[in-house]
Amino acid sequence: MPFPRLGRVLVAGRSMEPTLQSGDHLLVRWGGRPCVGRLVVVRWPGRPLAVKRAVLHDTDGWWVERDNASVGVDSWQVGPVPDADVLATVLVRVWPLRRPRVR
């Protein structure tokens, strides 16, 4: 069995707040099929790669959502993402190790 291809992704933007923040570094597994509820890296036509939450898989592809409903784009605006355009599954945030608590 081949080893999974691992990589690093840098978060840019606010669409996944509060889960992720701009500047977070993520360890991802390229390829494979994600599970519902996992964070994934997707390719939108004419846009940069994006991190979204996989919420449903159907015959048309993956429905993905943002955590911050007031910022960004998700399947509610553009429809499902084809399987081939779900590029990676997020494994863990590697940086920053901890975030300061907001009071």
N, C-alpha and C positions, 0 to 999 in steps of 0.2 A: 504494500500500500504506500503510495507516494506521500511525502510530507506536505501539509498544507502550505500554500504560499502566503506568507505573512508580510504585512507592510504597515506603514504609518500614514495617517491622514490628519491634516490640520483643519480644525473647524474654523470657518469664517462665516460670520453672520449670527443672527439672533433667533432663527426659526426653531431651534431645539431647546431654547431656554425654558425652564430652569435646569433641565437635565444636563445639557452641554452649554458651554459658553464659547464665544469667539476666542481663539487662541488655544483651546484644548487640543492636546495631541492624543490620537486614538490608535490602538493596535487593532488591525483588521485582518481578516482572513479573506483573501481574494478568491472568488469562485464559490462553487457550492450553492446549496439552496438554504435560505434562511428559514427560521421558525417564526411564526406569528408572534408579535410582541418585541422582536429583536430590532436593534438599530441596524440600518443598512446604508451602504453607499450606493447611490443611484445616479444614472446619467439621464438628464433631461435634454430633449432636443434644443440646441441653440443656447444652452446654459452650462455653467460650470458643474462639476460633480457636486452632489449634495448628500447630507446625512439626514435620513428620515426614519420613521418607525414603521415597520411592516405590520399592517393590521389585517389584511385579508388577501388570500390568493384565490383567483378564479381563472376561468378559461382565457380571459384577456390579459392576465398578468397579475402583478402585485399592486394592491392599493396601499399607498404609503401616506402617512400624515406627519405633520409638524407638531411639536409639543406646544409651541407658542402660536396660538390661533391668530394673533394680530400681525404676524410678520412672516413673510416667505410664501412659498408655493407648495401645494401638495396635490394628491389625487383628486381632491374636491374641485380643484380648478382645471386640471389638465387630464384627468382620467388615470387609468391604471398604467403602471410601468411594465413594459414587456419583460419577460424573464431574463432575456439577454442583457437588459440594461440595469439589472440589479447586480452590481459588480462585486460587492464585498459585504461581509457581516462584521459588525463592530464586536470585538472581544472585550476590550477594557479601555478606560481612559488611563493613559500612562503619565500625563502631565497636564496640569499640576497635580502633585501627589495628594495634596489637601487644599481645600479652599478655606479662606477665612470665613468665619461665621458672620452673617449679617444680623445686626441687632435691631 
